[in-house]
Amino acid sequence: MTVLAVLSNHGHVPHAAFSLMETTVTARSEAPPRKPLEHPSGDKRFKMLEVFIKRLQHRQDTLIEVLHKAQELFGFLDNDLLIYVAQQLRLPPSRVFGVATFYHYFTLKPKGAHTCVVCMGTACYVKGADRVLAAIEQHAGIKAGGTTSDNQLSLLTARCIGACGIAPAVVYDGAVTARQSPEDALERVKGWTNGSR
Amino acid sequence: MDLADLLEIKEKELRTRKPIRLRCCLAAGCMSSNGQAVKDSLDKAVQEAGLADEVEVRGVGCMRLCCEGPLVAVDPAGILYQKVAPEDAASIVAALKGGETQVSRGDLNHPFFTKQMSIVLENSGEIDPERIESYIAADGYQALNDALVEMEPKEVIDAILKSGLRGRGGAGYPTGLKWATVAKMQSPKKYVICNADEGDPGAFMDRSVLESDPHRLLEGMAIAAYAVGADQGFIYVRAEYPLAISRLQTAIKQAKQHGLLGSGVLEAAFTFNVEIRIGAGAFVCGEETALMASIEGERGTPRPRPPFPAERGLYASPTLINNVETFANVPSIVRKGAEWFAGIGTEKSKGTKVFALAGKITNTGLIEVPMGTSLRTIVEEMGAGAPDGNQVKAVQTGGPSGGCVPASELDTPVDYESLQQLGSIMGSGGMIVMDQTTNMVDVARFFMDFCMDESCGKCIPCRAGTVQLHALLDRILRRQATARDLGLLEELCDLVKHTSLCGLGQTAPNPVLSTLRFFRNEYLELLQPEIGAPAGPGNAPKPDANPTR
């Protein structure tokens, strides 16, 4: 089975098991699959990723940059995408999977339509970020790291976003917002979570 | 590009400068309080008032007093407006011509400003970080020219050695010695890495330098590369700092266009290229060997040292790795001389240190003070103490690797050795103030939670030890622990500290140990009596204890 066939078999549906054996074996035994220009799914984003990888000359040490780009394009890294990256960089999928799961920044699950990141750095923590987080958790009915069942809101925490001077800070859809009280935070997320419980 | 061209750019920049200048803070703190809209509306107000020939509105980096942002400064009048809203623009512009404005003014004679001494932050809040001309007008890249044209690499290293500069990342290793070690190595390829993976929660000094004065870092790195004989540099910066990344990218592009990076820098036989590597959210990557693994596209796990990176680092080549603030000191040292730098600070800690002042304190923001300034000066005078009439209880320095200095020790001067004696560390510069409402055991658990989560899992003392320490602290906080558990906690702290592979594990127990040292009674108050043991001080049962939880 060629790598391409493996890929097309997987389609674009995240699958449970990682076809470790298959892919590594084929990747080693056959000529390097340098030109699967069209991803079988026909998704244009694969082409954009491929161009990016090509510009980095398929160097294996660019794995983290490639994963950043992949996440930027797709929003999250599913198994199919990780296998694609592995194949493009001629790395064993185990290595790609290992790196993707090591770093907090990479997410293997899709995010909600809106994201809310509560900074839990020391300055924010001593100024009550834990209460802000608890209020949102209670309101949305999810724990930090979770997404509401209607995929409207993902609630995340950050180790420190470096906005300590304006603590406690919360990032709503990418916009850092200063001095948040639990009430402020609820006000912001309420519109996003209508009927999500 | 050579010195004459540099001077020409500088001269032109100064000549075209308008008589009145409004500086708007566009660093992340003020940006998140709508700083960009304030700048845009000021631009518009100046146009509408027909003052475009006289008044310049300039976006600048951090102006330090983050809690009062967005900040706008007026030159040469010397006024600082704070908490400026976009609607205030018209009245601020009117006030330039004798009108009135209700916008509140900051007191530039407050100790928060007057006790500062700027080396690393000298351009921060002054220049436009997105224009290389603005940096060149502030004598930028002249130190690089001095080094390339007038000094041998060895002379540069001697100057850094003589200046007494020590690593600002936390450990305080003499920078000159590190440079000399890399310079001595015989290798066709060497690297210079800037560690901008500012992961300590509560620290934002490096971010401010990157956002406010990115060219200073590039110049410092280029001088270092010349001194040690490297031709390739990497800046490893956190993904959480998108503004810093974009300003760095702009700066690198501009420096290349101006012949200040690339081959034949300043028309000398010196080549230096810089690439940015974006981290992916792993605190352990602040450890140098883990950081290098991450640049190589691997999981960021540390490896035993020796060999040190200076001998065998990135891609197995000799590598110089320094922190942002360390590199940012270099241009000033080369330009103003090692003696000047060595004249600042204390006997063993030279120069200044940038701190990020935050937590339960009135004035939060960025400060740069000479080494040896007392914590009391910083917290009580510059920071104006805890807000709402609360009492300062402790100051936490060094993040998850540091400790808590109690209020009784506030007269301690900030230098590497003094803080170490108190069981804390200088660290990268986060300084979080806590008041009497803060529970120190909870703080210890907070940091342990952090270390437990961030442990890379490579070595067992750190991987398993932090989990056990966290569980013990949790037990204590739930009032389910006994004196025996406290003994266990101390024993385990000692073990994790002495047997972990890298700095993360070795310093993870510090917040526990320092709070145990200065706030032991807070732990004792939470303990339960041991079964069969007589009730004594510290193990009296608590009425609100909830053993069923």
Interface residues (C-beta under 8 A of the other chain):
Chain A: Q60 D61 T62 L63 I64 E65 L67 H68 G98 V99 F102 Y103 H104 Y105 F106 M120 G121 T122 A123 Y125 V126 K127 A158 R159 C160 I161 G162 A163 C164 G165 I166 A167 A169 A175 V176 T177 A178
Chain B: A28 G29 M31 S32 S33 C66 C67 G69 E198 G199 D200 P201 G202 A203 F204 R207 A239 E240 Y241 R277 I278 G279 A280 G281 A282 F283 S294 I295 E296 G297 E298 R299 G300 A356 L357 A358 G359 K360 T364 G365 L366 Q396 G399 G430 I432 M434 T438 V443 F446 F447 F450 E454 C456
